[in-house]
């Protein structure tokens, strides 16, 4: 029996251990506040129930689903949602801390996952650093959980400063509950590096500040420049972290470059780290600043696509 309900355009009716519909209600309520495109980072997405429902209910959102289960990319393909990004990767707290230096999300979902992580404190701190709000679900008192690490009370103590939004019965301990909290993150985030592998690539340091509200997202650079912030995930980060969906990222890049050309613009540094997967697009960032070249780089698009693999 699968742990999570299976969602393919709706509930499939397959047997499951953990009911999801009632748990989705407070998440939906949290996301309804946004009047702009927003991002959700669904960590430990399992079979993607919450990711797929969010992406379906909020077509202007970008949902990043993280889990190394082989079924998740298959279910993403079955749902066919172009605003979902699947990262087929088992991430540690250290991985998340590195990601928090270069990515910003509006909401993180961490549903029944922290108690599976030895370095859960590092993970929780990273979530608070990368997002406006974190929805945490964790075993309540008396719930032995799956791994019996003995850290349940510590996790409860760490998140109980948030707002309790839902209680549901445990699927492993009769009479025990799983408790869902909304925990505050940050509305003002400093980005310290371009991508997760920036030091290895020799990329220059980035000093930029992103501010988020329900209606607006802006980014300020140390050189004094300000512009709208593109909610999504950096394309190169997605590639490096095992992107298994969408499968048309290269075509999205081609389409974006063509769109720029049709508008009389071009990109002076055509590389995967200068695109953001947002909705159903690969949106070019740092466009036409002419910092590097006075004309388009010969073969730049081919080099970009080759790096993507």
N, C-alpha and C positions, 0 to 999 in steps of 0.2 A: 504494500500500500504506500502511495506517495505521501510525503510529509505535507505538501501544500496543495491547495486546490489548483486544478489545471484550467488555464484560461486561454481559449482560442476564439477570439471575438465574443466571448461570453463563457460562462461555466460549462465545462464539457460533461459534468456528471460523473467523472471518474472518482473512485473512492479516495479519501484523503484522511490525514490525521488532524491537521490544524485548519479549522474553519477560518476563512479570510474575509468574508463580506462585511461582518460587523466591525472588524478591525480596520477595514478600509475607510469606514465612515469618518473618523477623526482626521485621517490623512487627507481625504478629499476636502474636508472643511478647512484645513490649513492651507491648501493650495488655492482655494477659491478666492483668497484675498488678493491674488496677483492680477493686475490689469495689464501686464506685459509678459513677453516670453520669459520663461523661468527654467531652471534646471533642478532635477532631482537625481541624487546619487543613491541608488538602492544597493546597499552593501550586504552581501550574503543573500542575493535575490532569489536563491533556490530555483523554482520553476518559473519565476518572473510574473507571478500573479499581479503583484502590486505595480510593477513596472508597466505591464501591458495595459492594465486598467487606467493608470494615470495617463499614459500616452494616448489612449483612446478617448478619454474624457477631456483631455486638455491638448488638442492638436498643436497648439503653439508652444508646448513645453518640449524640452529635450530631456530624456530619461536615460541615465547611465546605469545599467544593470551589471553588477559584479558578482560572478560566481563561476567556479570551475566545473560545474556539472555539465556533462556532455549533452543533456537534454535541452539546456537553455538556448543555445543557438538554433536548435531545430524548432523549438517553440517560437522563437523570434521570427524565423522564416515562415512558420505556419500562420502567425498573426499578421505578418507583412507590414508592420508599422515602421515607417521611415524615420520617425523621430525617436527611435530607441537605438542606443549603442550598447552592445553586449561586450564586456571585457571578460574573457575566459581565463580567469586568473584567481589564484588563492593569495590574497594580500595579507601581509602582516601589519602590525601596528607601525613598524619602521617604514614599510612601503607607503602607508597612509600619511605618515609624517612628512615624507619626501613629497608626496603628491600635494599636500597642503601648502607647500611653498610655491606652487605654480598653478593651482587651480582654485576656482571659486564656484561654489554651488549655492543654490538658494535653500534647499532642504536635503538633509541626509536621512535615509531610512536605515536604522540598525535594529532590525526586528529579530529578537531571539538569537543574536549572534555574538554579543560581547562575551557571554559566559563560555563560549567555545575558544576564546583567545587567551593564551597565557599573558600577552602584553596588551590586555584590553584597556588599561589606563592610557597607554600611548595612543591607542586607536581613538578613544573618546576625546582626548585632547586634540588630536588631529581633526576630528569631526567638528569640534567647536571652533577650530581655527579656519576651517574651509567653508563653513556654511552659516546662514542666518539662523536656521532652526534644525534641530536634530530630533527625530522621532525614535525613541529608544523603547523597545519592548524587552522585558527581562523577567526571569522567574521570580515569583514572590516568595514570601516566607513559607517554608515547608516543602518547597518544590525541589526535588533532588536534581532535576534537569537531566540532560543527556550525558554529560561528562563527569558530573559530581566533583568539580574542581574545588568546591567549598568557597567560591568567590561570590556567591549570589548576594549575600548581605552587603559586601563591599560595593558591588555594582549598584545595588539599591540606594546605598548611602550616597554614592557619587551622583546619582541622577534625581534623587527625590527633591532637590531644590527646584526642579522643573514642575510643570503642571501635569497632574495625572489626567489622562484623557480617556482611558479605557481599561477595563479588567475583563479577562476571559479565562475560562477554565484551562488548567494544564492538561496536556495530552499524555503525560507520563506519571503524574501523581494525583490520585483521586483527592478532591477537596481543595487542592492548591490552585493558585491563580497565576497567570502571567499578567504583568502590569505594564501599561504603555504610558510613557511620559513624553511631553514636549519640552525639550531643553533648549535654552537660548544659546546661540552661537555668537556671530559677530555681524554687524551691518557695515563695518569698515575694515577691509582686509588689505594687508600689504603683500604684494607678490614679490618674492625675492629672487626667483629664477624662472627662465623661460619654459623649460620642460624638465621632466624627471631625470633626464640624462644630460642636462646642460653642462655640468662640470666635465663629464667625459667628452663631450663634443667640443669643449673649449669655448662654449658660447659666453658672451659677456653677461655680467650680472644685470639683473633687471630690478629697478626700484620703481614700482608703480603701486598706486592705491586704488582699490575698487570700493565704491560705496553702493549699497543696495537698499532699495525701498520697495514697497509694494507696487509702485508705478514706474520706477526708473532704476537703471543701472548705469553708472558712469565710471570711467577710469581716468586717473591722472598720472602722468609720467613725471619723473624727476626733472626732465628738461622743460617743464612748464606746460606741456601739451595736455589737453583734455579732449575726450571724445566719448561717444556712447560705448558701453561695454557690451560685448556679444556673449550672451549666456549660452553655454554649451560645454564642450570639452575639446582641448587642443588635439588636432588630428594626430600629431606625432606622439603625444602621450597615449592616445587610444591605440596606435599601432604598437608602441613599446609594451603596453600592458595587455596585449593579446586580443585585440579587437576581432571578434568573430561575427559580428553584425553591426552595421550593414555590410553587404558584400559589394556595393557599388561605389565605394569611397573614391576610387580613381576616376570614375565617370563624373562624380560630383565635382572633383577638382577641375577636370576638363571643362565642365559646364560653367564653373565660376570664372575660369580664365577667359573663356569665350565671352561671357557676360561683360567682363571688364573691358575686353577689346572692343566689343560693340558700343561701349560707352566712351570710347576714346581714351581708356586708361590702361595701364599695365603695371605689373608688380616688379620691383627692382630686386627682390630676393625670393624667388619662387621656390620655396621649400616646404615640406609638410608641416613644419612647426609654425608656419605663417598662415595656417588655416584652422578654423574652428568648426567642428561638427555641431551644427545648430539646426534643429528641426530636420528638414529633408535636404539640407544644403551643406556644402563645405564652404564656409564664409571666409574670404580672404581678409586678413588683418595686416596692419602696417603697409597700406597700399600706396605705391607711387610716392614715397617720401624722397626718392632719388638720393638716398644716403650712400648707396653702393655703386650704382651704375647710372649713366646718362641715357641709356637705351636698353631695351629688353635683352636679357642674356640669351645668346644663341643656344638652343637646346635646353633651356631652363625647365620647361614643362616636362620633358623626358627625364631629366635628372630627378625632378621631384617625384615622378611616378616610380622610377627605379628604386628610390629610397623607400617608398611605401611597400615594395615587394610584390 
